[in-house]
Amino acid sequence: MGAHEIRVRLGGISRQRTYQITQRADFPKPLAELQAGKVWRAEEVEAWIKKRRPHQDDLAHC
């Protein structure tokens, strides 16, 4: 999952806010850093969302 997918998954937050969130100590570490940007395991991001932002988890099922 790239930063854009995380941004969309979190309800269309800004790129700056996405960057801030992905830099948090409690956010999953990236799986890799490609030329196009960092990528994260979708399962780890989803688990973080479920724990830290349960209202966002509900939106995924709409």
C-alpha positions in Angstrom: 0.0 0.0 0.0 1.4 3.4 -1.0 0.9 6.8 0.5 -1.9 7.5 -1.9 -3.8 4.4 -0.9 -3.3 5.3 2.8 -4.6 8.8 2.1 -7.7 7.5 0.4 -8.2 4.8 3.1 -8.2 7.5 5.7 -11.0 9.4 4.0 -9.1 11.6 1.6 -6.8 13.4 4.0 -4.2 15.8 2.7 -0.8 14.6 1.5 0.8 16.6 4.3 -1.4 14.9 6.9 -0.7 11.5 5.4 3.1 12.2 5.7 2.6 13.2 9.3 0.7 10.0 10.1 3.2 7.7 8.4 6.0 9.3 10.3 4.5 8.5 13.7 6.4 6.1 15.9 3.3 3.9 16.3 2.7 3.7 12.5 3.9 0.5 10.8 7.4 0.7 9.3 7.5 0.7 5.5 8.2 -2.6 3.8 10.3 -0.8 1.2 11.3 2.6 -0.1 11.0 2.6 -3.9 11.9 5.4 -6.2 8.2 6.2 -6.4 7.9 6.3 -2.6 7.5 4.1 0.5 5.2 1.1 0.6 3.6 -0.6 3.6 2.1 -4.0 4.1 -1.7 -3.4 3.7 -2.4 -5.8 6.6 -0.3 -3.7 9.0 -1.8 -0.5 7.9 -5.3 -1.9 8.2 -4.5 -3.2 11.8 -3.2 0.3 12.7 -6.4 1.9 11.3 -8.6 -0.5 13.2 -6.8 0.2 16.5 -6.2 3.9 16.2 -9.1 5.1 14.0 -12.0 2.7 14.4 -14.4 5.2 12.7 -12.2 4.8 9.5 -12.5 1.1 9.8 -16.3 1.4 9.6 -16.0 3.4 6.4 -14.1 0.7 4.6 -17.2 -1.5 4.7 -19.6 1.0 3.2 
